[in-house]
């Protein structure tokens, strides 16, 4: 299965690196692409883990477009971005 999710707060490659690391930790996720230009996450997975993926994205500070994008999400995405840049 392949799922595409539009997200909020995606700014750069640092954000993308953090998202990739977090999503790949979910069982049955095979691969992930993060398109910074379109703010989309494309995930290939074996089982229906879409809710887990969305929950993980939100916990990292990147909620699905249309969901509530709180100041907490924005702060978490800022930290996730910085961590992703350091690890990349």
PDB file as gemmi writes it, atoms N, CA and C in Angstrom:
CRYST1    1.000    1.000    1.000  90.00  90.00  90.00 P 1                      
ATOM      1  N   UNK A   1       0.840  -1.175   0.000  1.00  0.00           N  
ATOM      2  CA  UNK A   1       0.000   0.000   0.000  1.00  0.00           C  
ATOM      3  C   UNK A   1       0.884   1.238   0.000  1.00  0.00           C  
ATOM      4  N   UNK A   2       0.392   2.280  -0.638  1.00  0.00           N  
ATOM      5  CA  UNK A   2       1.075   3.568  -0.606  1.00  0.00           C  
ATOM      6  C   UNK A   2       0.085   4.623  -0.148  1.00  0.00           C  
ATOM      7  N   UNK A   3       0.511   5.444   0.792  1.00  0.00           N  
ATOM      8  CA  UNK A   3      -0.328   6.502   1.344  1.00  0.00           C  
ATOM      9  C   UNK A   3       0.400   7.825   1.220  1.00  0.00           C  
ATOM     10  N   UNK A   4      -0.320   8.848   0.756  1.00  0.00           N  
ATOM     11  CA  UNK A   4       0.229  10.200   0.673  1.00  0.00           C  
ATOM     12  C   UNK A   4      -0.520  11.070   1.671  1.00  0.00           C  
ATOM     13  N   UNK A   5       0.239  11.771   2.503  1.00  0.00           N  
ATOM     14  CA  UNK A   5      -0.347  12.626   3.537  1.00  0.00           C  
ATOM     15  C   UNK A   5       0.239  14.030   3.384  1.00  0.00           C  
ATOM     16  N   UNK A   6      -0.625  15.025   3.266  1.00  0.00           N  
ATOM     17  CA  UNK A   6      -0.191  16.423   3.256  1.00  0.00           C  
ATOM     18  C   UNK A   6      -0.074  16.881   4.700  1.00  0.00           C  
ATOM     19  N   UNK A   7       1.037  17.544   5.021  1.00  0.00           N  
ATOM     20  CA  UNK A   7       1.289  17.930   6.405  1.00  0.00           C  
ATOM     21  C   UNK A   7       1.573  19.423   6.538  1.00  0.00           C  
ATOM     22  N   UNK A   8       1.518  19.890   7.771  1.00  0.00           N  
ATOM     23  CA  UNK A   8       1.829  21.277   8.123  1.00  0.00           C  
ATOM     24  C   UNK A   8       3.260  21.363   8.662  1.00  0.00           C  
ATOM     25  N   UNK A   9       3.826  22.555   8.640  1.00  0.00           N  
ATOM     26  CA  UNK A   9       5.090  22.911   9.296  1.00  0.00           C  
ATOM     27  C   UNK A   9       6.351  22.341   8.658  1.00  0.00           C  
ATOM     28  N   UNK A  10       6.263  21.708   7.502  1.00  0.00           N  
ATOM     29  CA  UNK A  10       7.442  21.152   6.841  1.00  0.00           C  
ATOM     30  C   UNK A  10       8.226  22.288   6.187  1.00  0.00           C  
ATOM     31  N   UNK A  11       9.489  22.459   6.601  1.00  0.00           N  
ATOM     32  CA  UNK A  11      10.263  23.590   6.137  1.00  0.00           C  
ATOM     33  C   UNK A  11      11.499  23.224   5.322  1.00  0.00           C  
ATOM     34  N   UNK A  12      12.165  22.126   5.680  1.00  0.00           N  
ATOM     35  CA  UNK A  12      13.466  21.880   5.064  1.00  0.00           C  
ATOM     36  C   UNK A  12      13.866  20.408   5.131  1.00  0.00           C  
ATOM     37  N   UNK A  13      15.083  20.151   4.687  1.00  0.00           N  
ATOM     38  CA  UNK A  13      15.627  18.799   4.725  1.00  0.00           C  
ATOM     39  C   UNK A  13      15.816  18.271   6.137  1.00  0.00           C  
ATOM     40  N   UNK A  14      16.036  19.168   7.093  1.00  0.00           N  
ATOM     41  CA  UNK A  14      16.154  18.736   8.493  1.00  0.00           C  
ATOM     42  C   UNK A  14      14.848  18.155   8.989  1.00  0.00           C  
ATOM     43  N   UNK A  15      13.757  18.838   8.641  1.00  0.00           N  
ATOM     44  CA  UNK A  15      12.425  18.325   8.989  1.00  0.00           C  
ATOM     45  C   UNK A  15      12.218  16.956   8.337  1.00  0.00           C  
ATOM     46  N   UNK A  16      12.559  16.872   7.050  1.00  0.00           N  
ATOM     47  CA  UNK A  16      12.371  15.627   6.302  1.00  0.00           C  
ATOM     48  C   UNK A  16      13.153  14.484   6.927  1.00  0.00           C  
ATOM     49  N   UNK A  17      14.381  14.751   7.368  1.00  0.00           N  
ATOM     50  CA  UNK A  17      15.210  13.709   7.981  1.00  0.00           C  
ATOM     51  C   UNK A  17      14.572  13.182   9.266  1.00  0.00           C  
ATOM     52  N   UNK A  18      14.054  14.085  10.084  1.00  0.00           N  
ATOM     53  CA  UNK A  18      13.403  13.676  11.329  1.00  0.00           C  
ATOM     54  C   UNK A  18      12.150  12.853  11.035  1.00  0.00           C  
ATOM     55  N   UNK A  19      11.358  13.291  10.060  1.00  0.00           N  
ATOM     56  CA  UNK A  19      10.138  12.574   9.684  1.00  0.00           C  
ATOM     57  C   UNK A  19      10.486  11.171   9.192  1.00  0.00           C  
ATOM     58  N   UNK A  20      11.471  11.067   8.308  1.00  0.00           N  
ATOM     59  CA  UNK A  20      11.863   9.756   7.779  1.00  0.00           C  
ATOM     60  C   UNK A  20      12.261   8.808   8.903  1.00  0.00           C  
ATOM     61  N   UNK A  21      13.096   9.284   9.813  1.00  0.00           N  
ATOM     62  CA  UNK A  21      13.554   8.442  10.915  1.00  0.00           C  
ATOM     63  C   UNK A  21      12.381   7.984  11.777  1.00  0.00           C  
ATOM     64  N   UNK A  22      11.469   8.894  12.092  1.00  0.00           N  
ATOM     65  CA  UNK A  22      10.328   8.548  12.939  1.00  0.00           C  
ATOM     66  C   UNK A  22       9.368   7.574  12.288  1.00  0.00           C  
ATOM     67  N   UNK A  23       9.070   7.782  11.018  1.00  0.00           N  
ATOM     68  CA  UNK A  23       8.103   6.930  10.320  1.00  0.00           C  
ATOM     69  C   UNK A  23       8.690   5.549  10.022  1.00  0.00           C  
ATOM     70  N   UNK A  24       9.971   5.490   9.689  1.00  0.00           N  
ATOM     71  CA  UNK A  24      10.593   4.191   9.418  1.00  0.00           C  
ATOM     72  C   UNK A  24      10.645   3.300  10.651  1.00  0.00           C  
ATOM     73  N   UNK A  25      10.490   3.879  11.831  1.00  0.00           N  
ATOM     74  CA  UNK A  25      10.477   3.092  13.070  1.00  0.00           C  
ATOM     75  C   UNK A  25       9.155   2.348  13.285  1.00  0.00           C  
ATOM     76  N   UNK A  26       8.141   2.686  12.501  1.00  0.00           N  
ATOM     77  CA  UNK A  26       6.831   2.026  12.614  1.00  0.00           C  
ATOM     78  C   UNK A  26       6.879   0.686  11.886  1.00  0.00           C  
ATOM     79  N   UNK A  27       6.458  -0.370  12.581  1.00  0.00           N  
ATOM     80  CA  UNK A  27       6.426  -1.700  11.962  1.00  0.00           C  
ATOM     81  C   UNK A  27       5.571  -1.684  10.708  1.00  0.00           C  
ATOM     82  N   UNK A  28       6.000  -2.409   9.699  1.00  0.00           N  
ATOM     83  CA  UNK A  28       5.369  -2.611   8.394  1.00  0.00           C  
ATOM     84  C   UNK A  28       5.547  -1.443   7.433  1.00  0.00           C  
ATOM     85  N   UNK A  29       6.263  -0.384   7.845  1.00  0.00           N  
ATOM     86  CA  UNK A  29       6.601   0.691   6.903  1.00  0.00           C  
ATOM     87  C   UNK A  29       7.826   0.239   6.123  1.00  0.00           C  
ATOM     88  N   UNK A  30       7.688   0.246   4.798  1.00  0.00           N  
ATOM     89  CA  UNK A  30       8.780  -0.202   3.934  1.00  0.00           C  
ATOM     90  C   UNK A  30       9.678   0.950   3.494  1.00  0.00           C  
ATOM     91  N   UNK A  31       9.064   2.065   3.102  1.00  0.00           N  
ATOM     92  CA  UNK A  31       9.845   3.204   2.634  1.00  0.00           C  
ATOM     93  C   UNK A  31       9.037   4.482   2.793  1.00  0.00           C  
ATOM     94  N   UNK A  32       9.763   5.606   2.734  1.00  0.00           N  
ATOM     95  CA  UNK A  32       9.116   6.901   2.882  1.00  0.00           C  
ATOM     96  C   UNK A  32       9.849   7.930   2.024  1.00  0.00           C  
ATOM     97  N   UNK A  33       9.077   8.799   1.415  1.00  0.00           N  
ATOM     98  CA  UNK A  33       9.608   9.952   0.698  1.00  0.00           C  
ATOM     99  C   UNK A  33       8.958  11.182   1.308  1.00  0.00           C  
ATOM    100  N   UNK A  34       9.725  12.248   1.455  1.00  0.00           N  
ATOM    101  CA  UNK A  34       9.202  13.501   1.964  1.00  0.00           C  
ATOM    102  C   UNK A  34       9.479  14.572   0.919  1.00  0.00           C  
ATOM    103  N   UNK A  35       8.419  15.164   0.388  1.00  0.00           N  
ATOM    104  CA  UNK A  35       8.547  16.220  -0.617  1.00  0.00           C  
ATOM    105  C   UNK A  35       8.389  17.570   0.078  1.00  0.00           C  
ATOM    106  N   UNK A  36       9.512  18.244   0.290  1.00  0.00           N  
ATOM    107  CA  UNK A  36       9.509  19.522   0.999  1.00  0.00           C  
ATOM    108  C   UNK A  36       8.736  20.583   0.219  1.00  0.00           C  
ATOM    109  N   UNK A  37       8.809  20.540  -1.113  1.00  0.00           N  
ATOM    110  CA  UNK A  37       8.139  21.545  -1.943  1.00  0.00           C  
ATOM    111  C   UNK A  37       6.616  21.486  -1.851  1.00  0.00           C  
ATOM    112  N   UNK A  38       6.061  20.276  -1.733  1.00  0.00           N  
ATOM    113  CA  UNK A  38       4.600  20.126  -1.692  1.00  0.00           C  
ATOM    114  C   UNK A  38       4.075  19.813  -0.292  1.00  0.00           C  
ATOM    115  N   UNK A  39       4.984  19.669   0.681  1.00  0.00           N  
ATOM    116  CA  UNK A  39       4.626  19.298   2.063  1.00  0.00           C  
ATOM    117  C   UNK A  39       3.850  17.983   2.104  1.00  0.00           C  
ATOM    118  N   UNK A  40       4.339  17.009   1.342  1.00  0.00           N  
ATOM    119  CA  UNK A  40       3.703  15.691   1.313  1.00  0.00           C  
ATOM    120  C   UNK A  40       4.664  14.610   1.785  1.00  0.00           C  
ATOM    121  N   UNK A  41       4.086  13.640   2.482  1.00  0.00           N  
ATOM    122  CA  UNK A  41       4.808  12.458   2.927  1.00  0.00           C  
ATOM    123  C   UNK A  41       4.180  11.276   2.203  1.00  0.00           C  
ATOM    124  N   UNK A  42       5.007  10.510   1.488  1.00  0.00           N  
ATOM    125  CA  UNK A  42       4.526   9.350   0.742  1.00  0.00           C  
ATOM    126  C   UNK A  42       5.134   8.115   1.393  1.00  0.00           C  
ATOM    127  N   UNK A  43       4.274   7.246   1.916  1.00  0.00           N  
ATOM    128  CA  UNK A  43       4.731   6.092   2.687  1.00  0.00           C  
ATOM    129  C   UNK A  43       4.253   4.803   2.028  1.00  0.00           C  
ATOM    130  N   UNK A  44       5.180   3.874   1.827  1.00  0.00           N  
ATOM    131  CA  UNK A  44       4.833   2.517   1.382  1.00  0.00           C  
ATOM    132  C   UNK A  44       4.839   1.626   2.615  1.00  0.00           C  
ATOM    133  N   UNK A  45       3.736   0.881   2.796  1.00  0.00           N  
ATOM    134  CA  UNK A  45       3.610   0.049   3.992  1.00  0.00           C  
ATOM    135  C   UNK A  45       2.861  -1.233   3.666  1.00  0.00           C  
ATOM    136  N   UNK A  46       3.100  -2.261   4.479  1.00  0.00           N  
ATOM    137  CA  UNK A  46       2.493  -3.574   4.252  1.00  0.00           C  
ATOM    138  C   UNK A  46       1.094  -3.675   4.837  1.00  0.00           C  
ATOM    139  N   UNK A  47       0.892  -3.124   6.008  1.00  0.00           N  
ATOM    140  CA  UNK A  47      -0.406  -3.185   6.683  1.00  0.00           C  
ATOM    141  C   UNK A  47      -1.002  -1.790   6.761  1.00  0.00           C  
ATOM    142  N   UNK A  48      -2.265  -1.722   7.162  1.00  0.00           N  
ATOM    143  CA  UNK A  48      -2.909  -0.422   7.315  1.00  0.00           C  
ATOM    144  C   UNK A  48      -2.456   0.215   8.632  1.00  0.00           C  
ATOM    145  N   UNK A  49      -1.420   1.041   8.530  1.00  0.00           N  
ATOM    146  CA  UNK A  49      -0.868   1.730   9.701  1.00  0.00           C  
ATOM    147  C   UNK A  49      -0.996   3.249   9.541  1.00  0.00           C  
ATOM    148  N   UNK A  50      -1.954   3.663   8.731  1.00  0.00           N  
ATOM    149  CA  UNK A  50      -2.108   5.086   8.430  1.00  0.00           C  
ATOM    150  C   UNK A  50      -2.348   5.907   9.695  1.00  0.00           C  
ATOM    151  N   UNK A  51      -3.178   5.406  10.604  1.00  0.00           N  
ATOM    152  CA  UNK A  51      -3.430   6.143  11.846  1.00  0.00           C  
ATOM    153  C   UNK A  51      -2.157   6.285  12.680  1.00  0.00           C  
ATOM    154  N   UNK A  52      -1.339   5.227  12.724  1.00  0.00           N  
ATOM    155  CA  UNK A  52      -0.066   5.294  13.446  1.00  0.00           C  
ATOM    156  C   UNK A  52       0.866   6.322  12.804  1.00  0.00           C  
ATOM    157  N   UNK A  53       0.883   6.345  11.477  1.00  0.00           N  
ATOM    158  CA  UNK A  53       1.724   7.303  10.761  1.00  0.00           C  
ATOM    159  C   UNK A  53       1.281   8.730  11.069  1.00  0.00           C  
ATOM    160  N   UNK A  54      -0.014   8.979  10.998  1.00  0.00           N  
ATOM    161  CA  UNK A  54      -0.539  10.329  11.283  1.00  0.00           C  
ATOM    162  C   UNK A  54      -0.263  10.729  12.722  1.00  0.00           C  
ATOM    163  N   UNK A  55      -0.420   9.796  13.659  1.00  0.00           N  
ATOM    164  CA  UNK A  55      -0.137  10.087  15.067  1.00  0.00           C  
ATOM    165  C   UNK A  55       1.340  10.429  15.263  1.00  0.00           C  
ATOM    166  N   UNK A  56       2.215   9.669  14.610  1.00  0.00           N  
ATOM    167  CA  UNK A  56       3.653   9.919  14.740  1.00  0.00           C  
ATOM    168  C   UNK A  56       4.013  11.279  14.144  1.00  0.00           C  
ATOM    169  N   UNK A  57       3.461  11.582  12.970  1.00  0.00           N  
ATOM    170  CA  UNK A  57       3.717  12.888  12.352  1.00  0.00           C  
ATOM    171  C   UNK A  57       3.286  14.016  13.278  1.00  0.00           C  
ATOM    172  N   UNK A  58       2.108  13.885  13.858  1.00  0.00           N  
ATOM    173  CA  UNK A  58       1.594  14.908  14.767  1.00  0.00           C  
ATOM    174  C   UNK A  58       2.486  15.045  15.997  1.00  0.00           C  
ATOM    175  N   UNK A  59       2.950  13.901  16.541  1.00  0.00           N  
ATOM    176  CA  UNK A  59       3.796  13.956  17.736  1.00  0.00           C  
ATOM    177  C   UNK A  59       5.145  14.600  17.448  1.00  0.00           C  
ATOM    178  N   UNK A  60       5.589  14.551  16.196  1.00  0.00           N  
ATOM    179  CA  UNK A  60       6.839  15.191  15.797  1.00  0.00           C  
ATOM    180  C   UNK A  60       6.654  16.683  15.492  1.00  0.00           C  
ATOM    181  N   UNK A  61       5.378  17.119  15.405  1.00  0.00           N  
ATOM    182  CA  UNK A  61       5.096  18.526  15.121  1.00  0.00           C  
ATOM    183  C   UNK A  61       4.618  18.787  13.711  1.00  0.00           C  
ATOM    184  N   UNK A  62       4.257  17.729  12.992  1.00  0.00           N  
ATOM    185  CA  UNK A  62       3.818  17.847  11.596  1.00  0.00           C  
ATOM    186  C   UNK A  62       2.425  17.237  11.416  1.00  0.00           C  
ATOM    187  N   UNK A  63       1.388  17.907  11.918  1.00  0.00           N  
ATOM    188  CA  UNK A  63       0.036  17.343  11.795  1.00  0.00           C  
ATOM    189  C   UNK A  63      -0.428  17.336  10.336  1.00  0.00           C  
ATOM    190  N   UNK A  64      -1.385  16.470  10.065  1.00  0.00           N  
ATOM    191  CA  UNK A  64      -1.970  16.410   8.728  1.00  0.00           C  
ATOM    192  C   UNK A  64      -2.639  17.745   8.402  1.00  0.00           C  
ATOM    193  N   UNK A  65      -2.523  18.182   7.161  1.00  0.00           N  
ATOM    194  CA  UNK A  65      -3.184  19.416   6.738  1.00  0.00           C  
ATOM    195  C   UNK A  65      -4.671  19.312   7.027  1.00  0.00           C  
ATOM    196  N   UNK A  66      -5.228  20.353   7.603  1.00  0.00           N  
ATOM    197  CA  UNK A  66      -6.640  20.351   7.961  1.00  0.00           C  
ATOM    198  C   UNK A  66      -6.862  20.026   9.429  1.00  0.00           C  
ATOM    199  N   UNK A  67      -5.889  19.353  10.062  1.00  0.00           N  
ATOM    200  CA  UNK A  67      -5.984  19.106  11.495  1.00  0.00           C  
ATOM    201  C   UNK A  67      -5.556  20.357  12.243  1.00  0.00           C  
ATOM    202  N   UNK A  68      -5.832  20.395  13.527  1.00  0.00           N  
ATOM    203  CA  UNK A  68      -5.434  21.534  14.341  1.00  0.00           C  
ATOM    204  C   UNK A  68      -3.907  21.640  14.381  1.00  0.00           C  
ATOM    205  N   UNK A  69      -3.387  22.807  14.033  1.00  0.00           N  
ATOM    206  CA  UNK A  69      -1.954  23.068  14.034  1.00  0.00           C  
ATOM    207  C   UNK A  69      -1.664  24.048  15.167  1.00  0.00           C  
ATOM    208  N   UNK A  70      -1.467  23.512  16.359  1.00  0.00           N  
ATOM    209  CA  UNK A  70      -1.321  24.338  17.553  1.00  0.00           C  
ATOM    210  C   UNK A  70       0.088  24.901  17.683  1.00  0.00           C  
ATOM    211  N   UNK A  71       0.254  25.797  18.626  1.00  0.00           N  
ATOM    212  CA  UNK A  71       1.575  26.347  18.923  1.00  0.00           C  
ATOM    213  C   UNK A  71       2.514  25.238  19.386  1.00  0.00           C  
ATOM    214  N   UNK A  72       1.970  24.220  20.048  1.00  0.00           N  
ATOM    215  CA  UNK A  72       2.786  23.078  20.480  1.00  0.00           C  
ATOM    216  C   UNK A  72       3.320  22.328  19.263  1.00  0.00           C  
ATOM    217  N   UNK A  73       2.459  22.106  18.258  1.00  0.00           N  
ATOM    218  CA  UNK A  73       2.925  21.454  17.023  1.00  0.00           C  
ATOM    219  C   UNK A  73       4.041  22.276  16.384  1.00  0.00           C  
ATOM    220  N   UNK A  74       3.848  23.572  16.318  1.00  0.00           N  
ATOM    221  CA  UNK A  74       4.841  24.440  15.687  1.00  0.00           C  
ATOM    222  C   UNK A  74       6.161  24.404  16.450  1.00  0.00           C  
ATOM    223  N   UNK A  75       6.093  24.402  17.760  1.00  0.00           N  
ATOM    224  CA  UNK A  75       7.309  24.334  18.574  1.00  0.00           C  
ATOM    225  C   UNK A  75       8.020  22.990  18.390  1.00  0.00           C  
ATOM    226  N   UNK A  76       7.240  21.910  18.380  1.00  0.00           N  
ATOM    227  CA  UNK A  76       7.831  20.585  18.184  1.00  0.00           C  
ATOM    228  C   UNK A  76       8.483  20.479  16.810  1.00  0.00           C  
ATOM    229  N   UNK A  77       7.841  21.050  15.783  1.00  0.00           N  
ATOM    230  CA  UNK A  77       8.417  20.975  14.439  1.00  0.00           C  
ATOM    231  C   UNK A  77       9.730  21.755  14.380  1.00  0.00           C  
ATOM    232  N   UNK A  78       9.814  22.867  15.115  1.00  0.00           N  
ATOM    233  CA  UNK A  78      11.049  23.652  15.160  1.00  0.00           C  
ATOM    234  C   UNK A  78      12.174  22.817  15.750  1.00  0.00           C  
ATOM    235  N   UNK A  79      11.894  22.121  16.850  1.00  0.00           N  
ATOM    236  CA  UNK A  79      12.897  21.261  17.490  1.00  0.00           C  
ATOM    237  C   UNK A  79      13.242  20.088  16.574  1.00  0.00           C  
ATOM    238  N   UNK A  80      12.227  19.454  15.982  1.00  0.00           N  
ATOM    239  CA  UNK A  80      12.458  18.335  15.066  1.00  0.00           C  
ATOM    240  C   UNK A  80      13.335  18.756  13.894  1.00  0.00           C  
ATOM    241  N   UNK A  81      13.090  19.943  13.392  1.00  0.00           N  
ATOM    242  CA  UNK A  81      13.871  20.491  12.285  1.00  0.00           C  
ATOM    243  C   UNK A  81      15.334  20.613  12.692  1.00  0.00           C  
ATOM    244  N   UNK A  82      15.581  21.206  13.861  1.00  0.00           N  
ATOM    245  CA  UNK A  82      16.942  21.412  14.341  1.00  0.00           C  
ATOM    246  C   UNK A  82      17.658  20.075  14.556  1.00  0.00           C  
ATOM    247  N   UNK A  83      16.971  19.117  15.150  1.00  0.00           N  
ATOM    248  CA  UNK A  83      17.560  17.794  15.388  1.00  0.00           C  
ATOM    249  C   UNK A  83      17.885  17.131  14.051  1.00  0.00           C  
ATOM    250  N   UNK A  84      16.959  17.216  13.108  1.00  0.00           N  
ATOM    251  CA  UNK A  84      17.182  16.630  11.787  1.00  0.00           C  
ATOM    252  C   UNK A  84      18.376  17.228  11.079  1.00  0.00           C  
ATOM    253  N   UNK A  85      18.594  18.517  11.235  1.00  0.00           N  
ATOM    254  CA  UNK A  85      19.753  19.167  10.624  1.00  0.00           C  
ATOM    255  C   UNK A  85      21.053  18.702  11.268  1.00  0.00           C  
ATOM    256  N   UNK A  86      21.027  18.517  12.584  1.00  0.00           N  
ATOM    257  CA  UNK A  86      22.231  18.073  13.280  1.00  0.00           C  
ATOM    258  C   UNK A  86      22.596  16.634  12.932  1.00  0.00           C  
ATOM    259  N   UNK A  87      21.589  15.794  12.771  1.00  0.00           N  
ATOM    260  CA  UNK A  87      21.827  14.376  12.489  1.00  0.00           C  
ATOM    261  C   UNK A  87      22.088  14.113  11.015  1.00  0.00           C  
ATOM    262  N   UNK A  88      21.725  15.035  10.158  1.00  0.00           N  
ATOM    263  CA  UNK A  88      21.850  14.843   8.715  1.00  0.00           C  
ATOM    264  C   UNK A  88      23.216  15.149   8.211  1.00  0.00           C  
TER     265      UNK A  88                                                      
END                                                                             
